[in-house]
Amino acid sequence: MTQSASRTSPSTPVSPAGHALAAGGGGTVGASLHASPAVRAAIEQIVREVMSHSARITDVKRPDPALAQSYEDYMKRAAEVRGRGLLYPYLGSGVGNGALVELMDGSVKWDMICGIGVHFFGHSDPEMIAEAIAASAGDIFQAGNLQSNWEAYEFAETLLAEAKKSSRLRYCFPTTSGAMANENALKICYQKNAPASRVIAFKDCFMGRTVTMSQIGDSAANRVGIPLSTLVDYMPFYDEMAARRMGGTAKFIDMAVARLREYVERYPRQHAAFIFELVQGEGGFNTAPRDYFKALMEVCRDAKIAVWVDEIQTFGRTRRMFAYETLDLGEYVDVFCVGKMTQACATLFTEEYNPGPGLLSGTFTSSAPAFRLGTHTIRRLRDGGYYGDNGRIARHHRLFVEGIRAIAARHPDWFPASPDVPDIVGGEGGMMRFTPFGGVKDRMTRACRDLFDEGVIVFYAGHGPYHIRMLPPLGVMKEEDWPRVMACVEAGLAKTAAAG
């Protein structure tokens, strides 16, 4: 059975973590409800039943021919309501087992993309199910800025407790999505540095798909037909191949600093923020040395430009919980955004950037189950041995690298040398990428489909070269799962190679 040691067996009762109201709510009716033995017993029974079904999913499985027509019908219905077909023929059945997920056609696949990074604890995780059900027993499901139960503040308090360990971040405003967390961050920066109206971002960045974030994100396809009202200046992200051609990292840093100072001098006091992705997500899982970011952040500090760090995809996946912590850059961070893995999203900010009343609000900021799951996730990351040079995330990354290099050694023609690809394997921690077929986009998208057919779900990233990326559920994967995942990868790449 594919499950981590922390995954509860179907026969073991699961109790949700102690609820704050139950522990400290005194004699309220709510405290009595959350502490109810009957409620806890019911949750345990539901979790046991889920786990008994989850245990039946043990390996990759081909689609069931008897379900082919009904699955096709569901796919057509999905396309009709959304206006276009699904990118992948993915419709989950509602059950999985850790890194394995069952689809409605009866197939089972390794989920190595996890909703683009949302499902760090995989599918049918007993602890997450117990927390969600417990939160759903409350009187409301959406928390709001005007009225909220304690779950929203417990989430913010728990997140801040970790963020404060290596930064000046002090306050947290939760919200519904990563794009909205970024919108709130931009408003904070605009208000603090008014009347500055420009922002600085990296080439190939991705910020979300609201009207404003589509303009900041460096993808023309994401803003077709959108009036351009946001003033954006783009900086080069660190490029190892370009640095080599220039004579080294120091030369590349000098060039970037000169470019940034040029913007500052051309538009004095007109930049509200510089948006930093410390590991680019959609841009291709691109990384950079600490000195590169440090040099640019120091220019921002001197020019009173907010350092805004976007870790919506990065959070939890590097060698420390926060990427700014991994790179020892916390002292520079003014505003910070988080999401995906945390289930609820949020904008964090320092005392200096605490906005005035009325700037941040929302009819609802997220759901009670999302907040409860977010709190549980942060605590689980904190206490689960994930971080450090030999933590679970670092070990998994090494196994991923070893697996891809072994495939490349057997099939060197699948990984041709390219002047744009410094290494066929890259990324950081739980953000993993590899680059077959020279990083040509058409072959990358074909490879993603072929891998899907062979039982492993991945996605692509980058802007030329393109890469295949993974955001695996490292909270539940076992290290011995990697050979089985790599067997599916190899089979899928073989199909792509054969297609030419």
C-alpha positions in Angstrom: 0.0 0.0 0.0 1.4 3.4 -1.0 1.3 5.6 2.1 3.7 7.4 4.3 4.5 6.4 7.8 2.4 9.3 9.1 -0.6 8.2 7.1 -3.2 6.7 9.4 -4.3 3.2 8.7 -8.0 2.6 8.0 -8.5 0.7 11.3 -7.1 3.5 13.5 -9.5 6.1 14.9 -8.6 9.7 14.0 -9.4 12.6 16.3 -9.3 16.2 15.0 -6.8 18.5 16.6 -8.1 20.3 19.7 -10.2 23.2 18.6 -9.3 26.6 20.2 -12.9 27.2 21.2 -13.2 23.8 22.8 -10.0 24.5 24.8 -10.7 28.1 25.8 -14.3 28.8 25.1 -15.4 28.3 28.7 -19.0 27.3 29.1 -20.3 28.4 25.7 -22.6 26.1 23.7 -20.0 26.3 20.9 -17.3 24.9 23.1 -19.5 22.1 24.2 -20.3 21.2 20.6 -16.6 21.2 19.5 -15.7 19.0 22.5 -18.6 16.6 22.0 -17.6 13.0 22.2 -20.4 12.1 19.8 -19.2 14.5 17.2 -15.6 13.2 17.5 -16.8 9.6 17.3 -18.8 10.4 14.2 -15.7 12.1 12.6 -13.6 9.0 13.4 -16.2 6.7 11.8 -16.3 8.8 8.6 -12.5 8.8 8.4 -12.3 5.1 9.0 -14.8 4.5 6.1 -12.8 6.8 3.8 -9.6 5.0 4.6 -11.1 1.6 4.0 -11.9 2.7 0.4 -8.6 4.6 0.0 -6.6 1.5 0.9 -8.0 -0.2 -2.3 -5.9 2.2 -4.4 -2.4 0.8 -4.5 -0.9 1.4 -7.9 -1.3 3.0 -11.3 -4.3 1.6 -13.2 -5.5 1.9 -16.8 -9.1 3.3 -17.5 -11.9 0.9 -17.1 -13.4 0.3 -20.7 -16.9 -0.1 -19.2 -16.6 3.6 -17.9 -15.3 5.1 -21.2 -18.6 6.3 -22.5 -19.8 7.8 -19.2 -16.5 9.5 -18.7 -16.6 11.0 -22.2 -20.1 12.3 -21.4 -18.9 13.9 -18.2 -16.0 15.5 -20.2 -18.4 17.0 -22.7 -20.6 18.4 -19.9 -17.6 20.0 -18.3 -16.6 21.5 -21.6 -20.1 22.8 -22.2 -20.3 24.7 -18.9 -16.9 26.2 -19.1 -16.9 27.2 -22.7 -13.9 25.0 -23.8 -12.5 21.5 -23.3 -10.4 20.6 -20.3 -6.6 20.8 -20.8 -6.3 17.3 -19.3 -9.1 14.7 -19.3 -9.0 14.9 -15.5 -12.2 14.4 -13.4 -11.4 12.9 -10.0 -13.6 10.2 -8.5 -13.2 11.7 -5.0 -10.9 9.1 -3.6 -7.1 8.6 -3.7 -4.3 7.2 -1.6 -1.6 9.7 -0.8 0.2 10.5 -4.1 -2.2 8.2 -6.1 -5.5 9.5 -7.3 -8.5 7.8 -9.0 -10.3 9.4 -11.9 -13.9 8.9 -12.8 -12.9 6.5 -15.7 -11.5 4.1 -13.1 -7.9 4.9 -13.9 -5.3 5.6 -11.1 -2.4 8.0 -11.6 0.5 9.4 -9.7 -0.4 13.1 -9.0 2.9 15.0 -9.3 1.3 18.4 -9.8 -1.4 18.4 -7.1 -3.6 21.2 -8.4 -0.5 23.2 -9.2 0.8 22.9 -5.7 -2.4 22.9 -3.5 -2.6 19.3 -2.3 0.7 18.9 -0.5 -0.8 16.1 1.6 -2.2 14.3 -1.4 -5.5 12.6 -1.7 -7.8 11.2 1.0 -5.5 12.3 3.8 -7.1 11.2 7.1 -5.9 14.2 9.1 -7.0 16.7 6.6 -10.4 15.0 6.2 -10.9 15.0 10.0 -10.0 18.7 10.3 -12.3 19.7 7.4 -15.3 17.8 8.9 -14.7 19.2 12.3 -14.7 22.7 10.9 -17.8 22.0 8.9 -19.7 21.2 12.1 -19.7 24.9 13.0 -22.5 27.4 12.4 -21.1 29.1 9.4 -18.9 28.1 6.5 -17.5 31.4 5.2 -15.6 33.8 7.4 -15.8 37.5 6.7 -14.1 40.7 7.6 -17.1 41.9 9.5 -18.1 38.6 11.2 -15.8 35.7 11.7 -15.3 32.8 14.1 -11.9 32.1 15.6 -10.6 29.9 12.8 -9.5 32.8 10.6 -7.5 34.5 13.4 -6.0 31.2 14.5 -4.8 30.6 11.0 -3.3 34.1 10.8 -1.7 33.8 14.3 -0.2 30.4 13.4 1.2 31.7 10.1 2.7 34.8 11.7 4.3 32.9 14.5 6.5 31.1 11.8 7.0 34.2 9.6 8.2 36.3 12.5 11.1 33.9 13.3 13.2 35.3 10.4 11.5 38.5 9.2 9.9 41.8 10.4 6.4 40.7 9.2 3.9 41.5 11.9 0.3 41.4 10.6 -1.8 39.1 8.4 -4.9 39.6 6.3 -6.4 36.4 4.9 -8.2 36.3 1.6 -9.8 34.0 -0.9 -7.1 33.4 -3.6 -3.5 34.0 -4.4 -4.5 36.7 -6.9 -6.4 38.6 -4.3 -3.5 38.3 -1.8 -1.4 40.0 -4.5 -4.1 42.6 -5.1 -4.1 43.4 -1.4 -0.3 43.6 -1.4 -0.3 46.0 -4.2 -2.9 48.2 -2.5 -0.8 48.3 0.7 2.3 49.3 -1.3 0.4 52.0 -3.3 -1.0 53.5 -0.1 2.2 53.5 1.8 4.2 55.0 -1.0 1.6 57.3 -2.6 1.6 58.9 -5.0 4.0 56.3 -6.6 2.1 54.5 -9.3 4.7 52.2 -10.9 5.8 48.7 -10.0 8.9 46.6 -10.8 8.6 42.9 -11.6 10.8 40.2 -13.1 10.7 39.1 -16.6 8.6 35.9 -16.9 6.8 36.5 -13.6 3.3 35.3 -13.0 1.0 37.2 -10.5 -2.5 35.8 -11.1 -5.3 36.6 -13.5 -7.2 39.6 -12.2 -7.2 42.6 -14.4 -4.3 44.2 -12.6 -2.3 41.0 -12.0 -2.7 40.0 -15.6 -1.0 43.3 -16.6 1.9 42.8 -14.2 2.5 39.1 -15.1 4.9 38.9 -18.0 2.7 36.9 -20.4 1.0 38.7 -23.3 -1.5 35.9 -23.8 -2.9 36.5 -20.3 -3.9 40.1 -21.1 -5.2 40.0 -24.6 -8.0 42.6 -24.8 -7.3 44.0 -21.3 -6.7 47.8 -21.3 -3.3 48.5 -19.9 -3.6 50.8 -16.9 -0.8 49.5 -14.6 2.8 50.9 -15.1 5.3 48.0 -15.0 9.0 48.0 -15.4 10.6 44.6 -16.0 13.9 43.4 -14.6 15.9 40.4 -15.8 15.6 37.3 -13.6 18.9 35.6 -12.9 20.0 33.6 -15.9 22.9 31.2 -15.3 23.7 30.8 -19.0 23.8 34.6 -19.5 25.9 35.0 -16.4 28.4 32.5 -17.8 28.6 34.4 -21.1 29.1 37.7 -19.2 32.0 36.3 -17.1 30.2 35.2 -13.9 27.5 35.9 -11.4 29.1 39.1 -10.1 29.0 40.6 -13.6 25.3 39.6 -14.0 24.5 41.2 -10.6 26.3 44.4 -11.6 24.3 44.6 -14.8 21.0 44.1 -12.9 21.8 46.6 -10.3 22.7 49.1 -12.9 19.3 48.5 -14.7 17.4 48.9 -11.5 19.2 52.2 -10.6 18.4 53.4 -14.1 14.7 52.8 -13.5 14.9 54.5 -10.1 16.6 57.5 -11.7 14.3 57.7 -14.7 11.2 57.6 -12.5 12.2 59.1 -9.1 9.9 58.2 -6.2 7.4 56.7 -8.7 7.9 53.0 -7.8 5.6 51.7 -5.1 7.0 48.1 -5.0 9.4 45.6 -6.5 7.7 42.2 -6.7 10.1 39.3 -6.0 9.4 35.6 -6.8 12.4 34.0 -5.1 11.8 30.9 -7.1 9.8 31.6 -10.3 6.8 29.3 -10.6 5.1 29.7 -14.0 8.3 31.2 -15.3 10.0 27.8 -15.2 11.1 27.1 -11.6 14.0 29.5 -12.1 16.3 30.0 -9.1 18.8 32.7 -8.2 21.7 33.1 -5.7 21.1 35.1 -2.6 23.5 37.8 -3.6 21.4 38.6 -6.6 18.3 39.3 -4.6 20.2 41.0 -1.8 21.8 43.5 -4.1 18.4 44.4 -5.7 16.7 44.6 -2.3 19.3 47.0 -1.0 18.7 49.3 -3.9 14.9 49.2 -3.1 15.6 49.9 0.6 17.7 52.9 -0.2 15.1 54.2 -2.7 12.1 53.5 -0.3 10.6 51.0 -2.7 8.6 48.2 -1.0 10.1 44.7 -1.2 7.1 42.5 -1.9 7.8 38.8 -1.9 5.3 36.5 -3.6 5.6 32.9 -2.2 2.2 31.7 -3.3 3.7 28.7 -5.1 7.0 28.7 -3.2 5.9 28.5 0.4 6.7 25.3 2.2 8.7 23.8 -0.6 12.2 25.0 -0.1 14.8 23.9 2.5 13.0 26.2 5.0 9.3 26.9 5.4 9.8 30.3 3.7 12.0 30.9 0.6 13.1 34.2 2.1 14.2 32.2 5.1 16.1 29.7 2.9 17.9 32.6 1.3 18.3 34.6 4.6 16.5 37.7 3.2 13.8 38.1 5.8 15.2 41.5 7.0 14.4 43.1 3.7 10.7 41.8 3.3 8.0 44.5 3.7 5.0 42.7 2.2 4.5 39.0 1.6 1.9 36.8 0.0 1.2 33.1 0.6 -1.4 30.6 -0.7 -1.9 27.3 -2.4 -0.4 24.8 0.1 -1.9 26.9 3.0 -5.4 26.3 1.7 -6.4 29.8 2.7 -4.4 32.7 1.2 -3.0 35.7 2.9 -1.1 39.0 2.7 1.4 39.6 5.5 3.1 43.0 6.2 5.3 44.9 8.6 4.4 47.6 11.1 5.6 50.2 8.6 3.3 48.9 5.9 0.2 48.4 8.1 -2.5 50.1 6.0 -5.2 52.6 7.1 -8.7 51.5 7.8 -10.9 50.6 4.8 -8.2 49.5 2.5 -8.4 45.8 3.1 -11.8 44.1 3.5 -14.0 41.3 2.1 -17.5 40.0 2.5 -15.8 36.7 3.0 -12.1 36.0 3.3 -12.2 32.2 3.1 -14.1 29.2 4.5 -13.9 27.8 8.1 -12.6 24.5 6.8 -9.9 26.2 4.7 -8.7 28.1 7.7 -8.7 25.1 9.9 -6.8 23.1 7.2 -4.4 25.9 6.8 -3.6 26.0 10.5 -3.2 22.3 10.5 -0.9 22.4 7.5 1.4 25.0 9.0 1.7 23.0 12.2 2.3 19.8 10.3 5.1 21.4 8.2 6.6 22.9 11.4 6.8 19.6 13.2 7.2 17.1 10.5 10.9 17.1 9.8 10.5 18.6 6.3 13.3 21.3 6.5 17.0 21.5 6.6 19.7 20.2 4.3 18.7 16.6 5.1 15.0 17.2 5.7 12.3 15.3 3.9 12.0 17.9 1.1 15.8 17.9 0.4 15.8 14.1 0.4 12.9 13.9 -2.1 14.6 16.4 -4.3 17.8 14.4 -4.5 15.8 11.3 -5.4 14.0 13.2 -8.1 17.3 14.4 -9.6 18.8 10.9 -9.4 15.8 9.4 -11.2 15.8 11.9 -14.1 19.6 11.6 -14.5 19.2 7.8 -14.7 16.6 8.1 -17.4 18.8 10.5 -19.3 21.8 8.1 -19.0 19.7 5.4 -20.6 18.2 7.7 -23.3 20.7 10.5 -24.0 18.9 11.4 -27.2 15.8 12.5 -25.2 18.0 15.1 -23.5 20.0 16.9 -26.2 22.4 19.6 -25.3 20.9 23.1 -25.7 22.5 26.5 -25.3 19.4 27.7 -23.4 19.4 24.8 -20.9 22.2 24.9 -18.3 21.1 21.6 -16.7 18.4 19.0 -17.6 17.3 19.0 -14.0 16.5 22.0 -11.9 14.2 23.7 -9.4 14.4 23.9 -5.7 13.2 21.5 -3.0 9.6 20.5 -3.8 9.5 22.6 -7.0 11.0 20.2 -9.4 11.7 20.5 -13.2 13.3 18.6 -16.0 13.9 19.5 -19.6 13.8 16.8 -22.3 13.7 17.4 -26.0 15.6 20.7 -25.8 12.7 22.5 -24.1 10.7 22.9 -27.3 7.1 23.9 -26.3 5.2 21.6 -28.6 7.2 18.6 -27.4 6.8 19.6 -23.8 3.0 19.7 -24.1 3.0 16.4 -26.0 5.2 14.9 -23.2 2.7 16.1 -20.5 -0.1 14.3 -22.3 1.9 11.2 -22.9 3.0 11.0 -19.2 -0.6 11.5 -18.2 -1.6 8.5 -20.3 1.2 6.4 -18.8 0.0 7.2 -15.2 1.8 10.3 -14.0 0.3 13.8 -13.9 2.7 16.7 -14.5 2.5 20.1 -16.1 4.8 22.4 -18.1 6.3 25.8 -17.2 8.7 28.4 -18.6 8.8 30.7 -21.7 11.5 29.1 -23.9 13.0 26.9 -23.0 9.9 25.1 -21.6 10.2 22.5 -18.8 8.2 19.7 -17.3 7.5 20.6 -13.7 6.4 18.6 -10.7 4.9 19.8 -7.4 4.6 16.4 -5.7 2.7 15.8 -2.5 5.8 15.4 -0.4 3.7 15.4 2.8 2.6 11.8 2.0 5.1 10.5 -0.6 7.5 7.8 0.5 11.0 7.8 -0.8 10.5 4.4 -2.2 7.7 5.7 -4.4 10.1 7.4 -6.8 11.2 4.4 -8.8 7.5 3.7 -9.7 6.9 7.3 -10.6 10.1 7.4 -12.7 8.9 4.2 -14.6 5.8 6.1 -15.6 7.9 9.1 -16.6 10.2 7.0 -18.7 7.3 5.2 -20.5 5.6 8.6 -21.3 8.8 10.1 -22.6 9.3 7.0 -24.8 6.0 7.7 -26.4 6.9 11.3 -27.0 10.2 10.4 -28.5 8.6 7.8 -30.8 6.1 10.4 -32.1 9.0 12.6 -33.3 
